[in-house]
Amino acid sequence: MPSKKALVRRPAPRLAEGLVTHVEREGVDVGRAVEQWETYAQALRAHGWETIEVDPADDCPDSVFVEDTVVVFRNVALIARSGAESRRAETPGVEEAVASLGCSVTRVGEPGTLDGGDVLKVGDTVYVGRGGRTDAAGVRQVRAAFEPLGARVVAVPVAEVLHLKSAVTALPDGTVVGHVPRVDAPSLFPRFLPVPEAAGAHVVLLGGDGLLMAASAPRTAELFADLGYEPVPVDIGEFEKLEGCVTCLSVRLRELHA
């Protein structure tokens, strides 16, 4: 039977040293971040997800953003190779975790770079953001890994934000949502719904009508509720200071079979 598993990784003690590229650096309260992370993981479990903790990477400040390390399509896990060289040490623990779950593992190789946060899956369409962390060779390697499995890979320019999924995610019906000032090419998406807050562009599909989203986007939560969805807000304010969002704190695995 298919099962819902989510990889998560505990915040590193050096979290406050994490990279920032499109925002001004703010002080990060690591203790508060750990509390927020625990609440986030509990929200996943409350909606039927089994959370699997990847071994901590205490020397990697950004390692809590586990989504950037791997992209999974069907049962194939593509281990990323970040455009930020300082983040490449995050991948071995994640590779071990996905292999233990029965995934077939492949890796992005030189000279390609890819961050998992640049990949948005909507059904069998795989959108790949071409931006600061993911290069053209990385996009080609996503095609090579997933097109034989039936994926349609669409490259999307990303300039206004760190990752594609910093700008857009998708609702359960496949409608892509985003905050227009941050989206380079909304016309690339067949159905696009603008949202009123930047933080509202990020949703994790919990199953059914549930949408895990940041508490910092209350107007967008009202919009989604009015469309018949069930917003589940969580406070991730310490991670937002590091350009983090609800999607990058986990890797959701829906298609693995127990």
C-alpha positions as CSV (number, residue, x, y, z in Angstrom):
1,M,0.0,0.0,0.0
2,P,1.2,3.5,-0.7
3,S,2.3,5.4,2.5
4,K,2.9,9.0,3.3
5,K,6.5,9.5,4.5
6,A,8.2,12.8,5.1
7,L,12.0,13.3,5.6
8,V,12.8,16.0,8.1
9,R,16.1,17.1,9.6
10,R,16.6,18.8,13.0
11,P,18.0,22.3,12.8
12,A,21.7,22.6,13.2
13,P,23.2,24.5,16.1
14,R,24.8,26.8,13.5
15,L,21.4,27.6,11.9
16,A,21.9,31.3,12.4
17,E,24.9,31.2,10.0
18,G,22.7,30.0,7.1
19,L,23.0,31.6,3.7
20,V,20.8,34.6,2.7
21,T,20.8,35.9,-0.9
22,H,17.6,37.9,-1.5
23,V,16.9,39.3,2.0
24,E,18.7,41.3,4.6
25,R,20.3,39.2,7.4
26,E,18.4,39.1,10.7
27,G,19.2,37.5,13.9
28,V,17.9,33.9,14.2
29,D,16.8,32.5,17.6
30,V,17.9,28.9,17.3
31,G,16.0,27.7,20.3
32,R,12.8,29.2,18.9
33,A,13.6,27.7,15.5
34,V,13.8,24.2,17.1
35,E,10.4,24.7,18.7
36,Q,8.9,25.8,15.4
37,W,10.5,22.8,13.6
38,E,9.0,20.4,16.2
39,T,5.5,22.0,15.7
40,Y,5.9,21.7,11.9
41,A,6.8,18.0,12.2
42,Q,3.9,17.4,14.5
43,A,1.5,19.1,12.0
44,L,2.7,16.6,9.4
45,R,2.1,13.6,11.8
46,A,-1.3,14.9,12.8
47,H,-2.3,14.6,9.1
48,G,-1.2,11.1,8.6
49,W,2.5,11.5,7.6
50,E,5.2,9.4,9.1
51,T,8.2,11.7,9.8
52,I,11.6,10.2,9.2
53,E,14.5,12.1,10.7
54,V,17.6,12.3,8.6
55,D,20.8,12.1,10.6
56,P,21.7,15.7,11.8
57,A,24.3,17.6,9.9
58,D,25.4,19.9,12.8
59,D,28.3,21.5,10.8
60,C,25.9,22.5,7.9
61,P,23.9,25.7,8.9
62,D,21.3,25.2,6.2
63,S,20.8,21.5,6.6
64,V,17.3,21.8,8.1
65,F,16.2,22.8,4.6
66,V,16.3,19.1,3.6
67,E,14.1,19.5,0.5
68,D,17.1,21.1,-1.3
69,T,19.2,17.9,-1.1
70,V,17.0,15.5,-3.2
71,V,14.2,15.3,-5.7
72,V,12.1,12.1,-5.8
73,F,9.9,11.1,-8.7
74,R,8.1,7.8,-8.5
75,N,10.8,5.6,-6.8
76,V,13.8,7.4,-8.2
77,A,15.7,9.8,-5.9
78,L,18.0,12.3,-7.6
79,I,20.5,13.5,-5.2
80,A,21.1,17.2,-5.7
81,R,24.4,19.1,-6.1
82,S,23.8,22.6,-4.8
83,G,24.9,25.7,-6.6
84,A,26.0,26.8,-3.1
85,E,29.2,24.8,-2.6
86,S,28.9,25.1,1.2
87,R,25.7,23.0,1.1
88,R,27.0,20.0,-0.7
89,A,28.0,18.2,2.5
90,E,24.3,17.9,3.4
91,T,23.6,15.2,0.9
92,P,25.2,11.9,2.2
93,G,22.8,11.5,5.1
94,V,19.8,12.2,2.9
95,E,21.1,9.7,0.3
96,E,21.4,7.1,3.0
97,A,17.8,7.8,4.2
98,V,16.2,7.5,0.7
99,A,18.1,4.4,-0.1
100,S,16.9,2.8,3.1
101,L,13.3,3.5,2.0
102,G,13.9,1.5,-1.2
103,C,14.5,4.4,-3.6
104,S,16.7,3.9,-6.7
105,V,19.4,6.5,-6.2
106,T,21.0,8.6,-8.9
107,R,23.1,11.8,-8.5
108,V,23.5,15.1,-10.2
109,G,27.1,15.1,-11.5
110,E,29.6,17.9,-12.4
111,P,29.3,20.4,-13.8
112,G,25.6,20.4,-13.1
113,T,24.0,22.1,-10.1
114,L,20.6,21.6,-8.7
115,D,18.7,22.5,-5.5
116,G,15.6,20.5,-4.7
117,G,13.8,23.8,-3.9
118,D,13.9,24.6,-7.6
119,V,11.7,21.6,-8.5
120,L,7.9,21.7,-8.4
121,K,6.0,18.5,-9.3
122,V,2.4,18.9,-10.5
123,G,1.1,15.5,-11.5
124,D,3.6,14.2,-14.1
125,T,4.8,17.7,-14.9
126,V,8.2,18.6,-13.3
127,Y,8.9,22.3,-13.3
128,V,12.6,23.1,-12.8
129,G,13.7,26.6,-11.8
130,R,16.8,27.8,-13.7
131,G,18.3,30.4,-11.3
132,G,21.1,31.0,-8.9
133,R,21.3,27.5,-7.5
134,T,20.3,25.4,-10.5
135,D,22.1,25.6,-13.8
136,A,21.3,24.5,-17.3
137,A,23.3,21.3,-16.9
138,G,21.3,20.5,-13.8
139,V,18.0,21.0,-15.7
140,R,19.3,18.5,-18.3
141,Q,20.1,16.0,-15.7
142,V,16.6,16.2,-14.2
143,R,15.2,15.5,-17.7
144,A,17.6,12.5,-18.1
145,A,16.6,11.1,-14.7
146,F,12.8,11.6,-14.9
147,E,11.6,11.7,-18.5
148,P,12.1,7.9,-18.9
149,L,9.7,7.5,-16.0
150,G,7.0,9.5,-17.8
151,A,7.7,13.0,-16.5
152,R,7.4,16.1,-18.6
153,V,10.1,18.5,-17.5
154,V,9.6,22.2,-18.0
155,A,12.3,24.7,-17.3
156,V,11.3,28.0,-15.7
157,P,13.4,31.1,-15.3
158,V,14.0,32.2,-11.7
159,A,15.5,35.6,-11.0
160,E,13.4,37.4,-8.3
161,V,13.8,34.7,-5.5
162,L,16.2,32.0,-4.3
163,H,14.3,29.0,-5.6
164,L,11.4,28.3,-7.9
165,K,9.4,27.1,-4.8
166,S,10.2,30.4,-3.1
167,A,7.9,31.9,-5.8
168,V,5.3,29.2,-6.6
169,T,3.7,25.9,-5.4
170,A,0.5,24.2,-6.4
171,L,-2.9,23.4,-4.9
172,P,-4.3,19.8,-5.0
173,D,-6.1,20.5,-8.3
174,G,-2.8,21.5,-9.9
175,T,-3.4,25.2,-9.9
176,V,-0.1,27.0,-9.4
177,V,-0.2,29.7,-6.8
178,G,2.3,32.6,-6.5
179,H,2.8,36.2,-5.4
180,V,3.1,38.0,-8.7
181,P,6.0,40.3,-8.0
182,R,8.1,37.2,-7.3
183,V,7.1,35.1,-10.3
184,D,9.2,35.6,-13.4
185,A,6.9,33.9,-15.9
186,P,3.4,33.0,-14.6
187,S,2.3,32.4,-18.2
188,L,4.3,29.1,-18.2
189,F,1.7,27.6,-15.9
190,P,-1.6,26.4,-17.4
191,R,-3.6,27.6,-14.4
192,F,-2.1,30.3,-12.2
193,L,-3.8,31.9,-9.1
194,P,-2.2,35.1,-7.7
195,V,-2.1,35.3,-3.9
196,P,-1.9,38.5,-1.8
197,E,1.2,37.7,0.3
198,A,4.6,36.4,-0.6
199,A,4.5,33.8,2.2
200,G,1.2,32.6,0.8
201,A,2.9,31.2,-2.3
202,H,4.1,28.1,-0.3
203,V,1.8,25.2,0.5
204,V,2.5,21.6,1.5
205,L,-0.3,19.3,0.4
206,L,-1.3,17.3,3.5
207,G,-3.8,15.1,1.7
208,G,-7.5,15.8,1.2
209,D,-8.2,19.5,1.4
210,G,-5.4,20.2,4.0
211,L,-2.8,22.8,3.1
212,L,0.1,23.3,5.5
213,M,1.2,26.9,5.2
214,A,3.0,29.7,7.0
215,A,1.1,31.6,9.7
216,S,2.5,34.8,8.2
217,A,0.0,34.7,5.3
218,P,-3.4,35.0,6.9
219,R,-5.1,36.7,3.9
220,T,-3.9,33.9,1.6
221,A,-5.2,31.4,4.2
222,E,-8.6,33.1,4.0
223,L,-8.5,32.9,0.2
224,F,-7.8,29.2,0.2
225,A,-10.5,28.5,2.8
226,D,-12.9,30.4,0.6
227,L,-12.0,28.0,-2.2
228,G,-12.9,25.0,0.0
229,Y,-9.4,24.1,1.3
230,E,-8.4,23.6,4.9
231,P,-5.4,25.9,5.8
232,V,-3.2,24.5,8.5
233,P,-1.0,27.5,9.6
234,V,2.3,27.0,11.4
235,D,4.7,29.6,12.6
236,I,8.1,29.3,10.8
237,G,9.2,32.8,11.4
238,E,12.8,32.0,12.3
239,F,13.2,30.0,9.1
240,E,11.7,32.8,7.0
241,K,14.6,35.0,8.1
242,L,16.8,32.5,6.1
243,E,14.5,32.5,3.0
244,G,13.0,29.2,4.2
245,C,9.3,28.2,3.7
246,V,7.1,25.3,4.6
247,T,8.1,23.2,1.6
248,C,11.8,23.2,2.2
249,L,11.6,21.8,5.7
250,S,10.6,18.3,4.5
251,V,10.8,15.9,1.6
252,R,7.3,14.4,1.0
253,L,7.3,10.9,-0.4
254,R,3.8,9.9,-1.6
255,E,4.5,7.3,-4.1
256,L,6.7,4.9,-2.3
257,H,5.2,1.5,-1.6
258,A,5.6,-0.2,1.8
